[in-house]
Amino acid sequence: MKTARRCSTLLNQLNTSSRGAPTAWKPLPVAEEAPAPEGRRLCHSGVVGAKGVKGTSPQPKCSSSTHRGGPPVCAMGGTSSTSRLFGTLAQSLNSAPLGQIDLDLEQNLTETDPDQLLRECEEALQRRPARPHRDLVFPNGAAPCHKHDPSIRIMQWNILAQALGEGKDEFIRCPVDALNWEERKYLILEEILTYRPDILCLQEVDHYYDTFQPIMASLGYHGTFLAKPWSPCLDVERNNGPDGCALFFRRSRFSLQATAHLRLSAMMLPTNQVAIVQTLSCQATGQQLCVAVTHLKARSGWERLRSAQGADFLQKLQSITSQDGSHCKASPGSIPLIVCGDFNAEPTEDVYRRFSSSPLGLNSAYKLLSSDRQTEPAYTTWKIRPSGETCSTLDYIWYTSDTLSVEGLLDIPTEEQVGPDRLPSYHYPSDHISLLCDISFREEPHRLM
């Protein structure tokens, strides 16, 4: 009973007072309540199916219906009113660094039971159809067994900024009420809670301070956010502030050693794209891990800019991961590295080739779903706009293959699961599919000489 009250209290906190904000932007309007679609069916809470790798990318079937339950739900991070928590944060923005504010919130929030919060999300989404069921695929043929040092679960996801979804992206086959933040936020959180990543990398986050930071902090995560300098969200008349990248990690699993906030350059000129790079230390083993998240320039015609951004990013990553540098005091060598992001680039683009041939020794995790282990999935985003239908692979999880090993991957939903109207939709909150992999340290990593 105490846990249920904690979850409901947290959700109530995010909806009980007039909205405050760090700058002069205005909140998004509340969309009208959606008409009830067919009854919602979900895969089992927190359970992921499993299967071995096949000759082609796996094609899972739709999930069967399961039980849902939980207490009445209050809206989380609502747009019509805002929390005491957010108001307090807004008042503090002028007097403390953002990093310190993040730490204060993490220390002061009551711990939330993730199972209870997941049930509350499911209760709030009863009228929506099921999310696509996805299996966990083991590239090496069997689920690994780690008695002392379990694998690290990484999630990469462009969650679709609310202001862009409602105001700029023009998803002509997506019903307007499917984009209602009052329900869409629960779909996003439900996806995260179902898979429980140790490290979560997000792009297009425009509800960081009023939703994701307090919720994730209450679940035991440390969060960092970096906004784009000129966010397109600010062009929308009523918005929730700029969008940017966010990086979360479990405080019980890792401690933070260093953070770098990067503004990517092209031809020595600063651009609108950013990246967060953090060096973490495993609490149990002391092993270090560097994690980066970014979102490169969108749209066709900008391939050369993306390539230049990638070159700049790789150069900075090489400096950060060098243990001779100021970020670490360990012995000389290279820190294991994971790079997540929406690169807005197909595998045929030059920026992809830069990453795959980098001296850092990066490999793309999702290639391991293919029979030859050299082919990316057919798509990670699928949408219909006035300009036409696009089905592309733009999102990646890169890892240093000499120091890290991929043990499991969440497969890609089938075309049938995506549906004829594509993404986003009533059953899926973003135009990008979340990527997830389980990674472990190699026992005897090869050290670069």
N, C-alpha and C positions, 0 to 999 in steps of 0.2 A: 504494500500500500504506500509506504514511504517513497519508493522509487517512482511509482506512478504519479504521485503528487509533485515530485521533483521535475519530471518531464513536462507536465502540464504547466507548472510554475514558470519554467523556462520559456515555453511557447507563449504564455500570458505576458511575460516580461517584454516580449518583442511586439506587443500590440496594445499597450495600455495608456499611451499619452501622445500628445501632439508631436509631430515630426520635427526634429532638429537636424541640422546638417552642417558639415564643415564649411561649405561654401554656399553660394546663392542659388544653387540648382533647386528644382522643385520635384516632388515625388511623381511617379507615374500614376495615371488615373486607374481606378479600380474598374476592371471590365465587368460587364453584366454577367450574372451567374449563368453558367453553361447549362443547356438542356441536357438531360441525362441520356448518355449513349447507352449501348448495351452493357449489361452488368459486367463488372470488372472481375477478371480472373488472374491470379498471380502464381508465380512459382513460390515454393516454400521459402519463408523468410530466412534470409541469411544462409541458404543452402545453394551451392553451385554444383551442377552436374559435372561429371568427369568422363573423359574418354581419351583413348590414345590417338596419336596422329595418324591421319589417313593419307592416301595418295594425292588427294586434292584437299582444298580447304574444306573444313567440316560444314555440313548443312543440317543444323539441328531442327527439330520439330517444335511446334508451339507447345507451351506448357499447359498442364492440366490445372483445373481449379483447385484452390485450397482454402482452408479456413482463415478468416480474418477476425480480428477482435481488438479490444482496447477501449479505453475510456473516451468520452467526448473530446473532440479536438478543437483547440483554438488555433487561429491562423498564425503562421510563423513569419515574422518580418513583414507584416502587412503593409500595403501601400496607402491605405486610407488613414491609418494612424500609426504612430511609432512608439517605441519602447522608452521606458525610463533609462534603460541601459544605453540606448543610442543617444538620448538626450544628454546623459552624463558624458559620454564620449565626445560629443560635439563641443561641449563646454570646455573639455580638456585639450582640445586640439591646438589651442593657442598657447598652451603653457607647458607641453611636454612632447618629446619626440614620439612619432608614431610607434616605433618599436617598443618604447617603454609603456605606451598605452596598451599595446597588445599583451605584454607580459602582465600588466595589472589585471586585465580582464581574465586572463587565464588563471590567475591565482585566486580571484574573488568569486568566480562562478561556481555554483554547486554542480557536482558531478552528475551527469545524466546517464541513465541506463540505455545503451544503444538498442537493445531488444525492445524495450518499452517505446522508445522514440520511433522505431521502425513500425511497430504496431499502430502508433498514432498516425503515421504517414499513410499506412494502408487504409486506416479507417477514413481518413480525409479523401482518399482516392477511390472509394467504393464505386462511384458512378463511372469511373473511367475504365476502358478495356485494359487487359493485361500488358505489362511490359514484355518484350520478346525474351523468351527463355534462352540462355546462352550456356554452353558447356565449357568447362575448363579442360583444355587439351594439354596433354603431356608430350612434348616433342620427343622425349627419350623413351616413350612407350609405357611408362608406369609412374604412379605418384611417388615422389621422393619421400624418404623418411628421415627427418632431422630430429634427433633426440635432444641435442644440446644447443644447436644454432639454427633455428627455423629460418625458412626463406623469408625474403622481404617482398611484400606485395606492393606493387606500384600501380597507380591508376592515373591515366592521362585523359583529359576531357576538355574540349571546348564546349562550355555549357550553354552558349548563346546568350549574349547580353540582352536583358529584358527590353531596354530602350530600342535596340536594333531589331529585335524580333517583332515588336509592336509598331515601330516607327519608320524603319528604313529598309528592311530586308525583303519585303514583299513576297512572302511565301503564298503564292496565289491559290494553292490547293489545301493549305492549312486553315481550318476554321479559326476565325478570330478569337473565339472563346477558348480554344485549345491553348492559346498563348497567355491566358489570364494568369498573372503572377500568383494570385491567391491559391491556385492549385498546382501550377507548373513548378513552383519551388518545392513542393512535396515530392514531385516526381524526381527532381534532381537529388534531393536528400535521400529518397528511397533507394536510388541507384547506388549512392555512396555507402549507405548503411547495409545494403545487401551483401556487398563484397568486402567491406571493412579494410580498406587499404592501410598499409603502414605509412605510405607516402602518397600524397594526393597533389597532382599538378593540374591546375585549371587555367583556362583562358576565357576571355570575354566575361569577366566577373564585374558586375556593376552593382551588386548588393553585398559587398564584402562586410562593411561595418555594421549594417543593420540585420544581417542574416547569417552569412557563413562564418564570420569570425566568432561571434558569441556561441553559435551552435557547435562549431567544431571545437572551440575551446572547452565547452562543457563536456564534450566527448573525449577529452584528453589529448587534443592536438595543439601543437604550436603553429600559428599561422603568420604568414608574411604576404603583403600585397604591394604591388607596384603598378600604378596607373600609367596609361599612355599619356604622353605630354599633350597631345591634341586628340582626345578621344572623340570618335564620331558620335558617341552617345550624347555629347553635349549639343549636337546639332538638333536633337529631338526636343520639341518645345517643352515637354514635361518629362524630366528624366531623373534618375537617381544618382547622378554624378558620373564621372568617367569610368570606363571599363579598363581592365588591366589583367595582369597575371597574378595568380595566387599559388602559394606553395604551403602545404600542411604536412607535418610529420607527427607521429605519436611521441609524446614526451616520455612515456614509459619505456620506449624502445631506443630512442636516440637523444643525445644532447647536442646542442648547437655550438659549433666551433667558430664559424665565420660566415658572414653573409656579404654578398656583393650584389648591388643593384646596378644593372647595366642599361645604358641607352645605346642601342646598336647604331653603328655608323655605316655609311656607304660612301666610298671615294672620299673619306676623311670628313664627311659631313654628317652631323647627327640626324637621325631619322625619328619617326614616330613610334618605332617598335622598341620594346624593352625585354629584359630578361632578369630573372632572379637566379642566383647561384648560391647554394649553401653547402658548406662542409659540415658533415654530421659525424658523430662518434657513437658507435654502438655501445649502449650502456652495459651490455653483458660481456662483450669481448674486447672492447676498445678499438675494434677495427674502424677505419675511417671510410666514409663514402661521400662523394660529391654529387649533388643533385641539382639539375638546372631545368628551368621551364621558360619557354619563350613562345612568341606568336609573331611570325614574320608577315611582311606586307602582303595583302590580299590582291586578288584580281589578275587576270591575264594582261600581258603587256608590261608587267613589272618584274619579269624574270631576272634581268640583270641586277636590279636593286636587291632582290632576294639573295642572289648569289653573293653580292658584296656584303650584305648583312651577315650571311652565313660565314664568310671568310673572317669578318671582324669578330664574330661570336666565337669561332673556333680558336682564333688567336688568343682571345681572353680566357677561354676555358683551359688552353694549354698552360697559360701562366698560372692560373688558379690551382690547377691540379698538380703542378710541379711541387713536390715536397721540399724543394730547395727554397721555395718562395716564402713570403711572410705569413701565408694563411695557415701553415702547419709547422710543427717543430719535430716531426718524425724524421726518420732516416731518409736519405735521398731516394727518389723513385717516383712513381706515378700513382695518385689516389684513384681507386675505382670510380668510374663516372657513369651517371645516368643522365640523359638529356631527353626531356619530354617536350612536345610542342605541336601546335598547329603550324606547320611550315608553309601552308598554302602553296605547296609545290608537289607535283606528281614526281614519281621516281625517274622520269625522263629529264627532269630539270637539272641545271648545273649545280644548284645548291645541294641537291640530294647527292650528286656525285662527289661534291666536296666533303660531305660528312662521311660517306662510305669509304673514301680513300684518305681520310685524315690521318696524320701521324699519331693521333690519339688511339687509333685501333678500334674505332666505333663500328658496331654492327646493328642492324635494325631488327628488333626482337620479333616483329610480326612476319618476317620472312620465314620463320621457322614453322609457320602453318602450312607452307606450300610443300609439295613433294620434292622439289629440288632445293629447297631452303634458300632460294635466291630470288623468289618472286613475292612482291608485296600483295596484300589482299586486293580484291577488285575495287573496293571502295571503303572509305571511312566517313564519307559524307554523301548524301543523296537528297537533292532538293529540286523543287520546281519554282522558278521565278518567271516574271514576264519575258525575260530573254530566252527562256527555254529550260530544259531539264539537264541537270549536271549530276554526274555520278563519278566521284573522284577519290583517289587516295591522297590525303593531305596531312594526316596525323601520324606521328611516329613516336616510338620509345627506342632511343639509341642507348647502347651500353658498351662498355669496354670488354670485349670478348676474352681478353687474356686474363682478366681479374674476376670476371663475373660470369655466371652461368644461368641461362633461362631454363626454368623447370616447369612452368605452366603458363598457358596463355588462354585468355577468354576469347572464344571464337566470335566471328562476325555474324550478325543476324542475316538470315537469308532474305532474298527479294520478297518472298511471301510474307515474312515477318515485318519487314519494313512497310509494306502495304502500297497500294497503287497511288496514293496521294503523297508518298515519300515522307520526308522529315522536314520540320517537326510535326507532331501529330498529337491526338488525344492520349496515345499510349507511350509516346517518347518525347522528352522535353526539349531536345536540341536538334539542330540539323547535322550535328556531328555525333558519331558513335563513340562511346567511351572505349578506351583500350585498357587492358589490365594484364599484367604479367607478374609471376612469382620469380624472383631472382635470388641467387645465393652467391656468396663469396667462394671462389675456387680455393681448394685446400692448399694448393701450392701454386699461387699465381706466378706467371712468368713476369719477371721484372725487366723493364726496358734498360738496356745498357747505355 
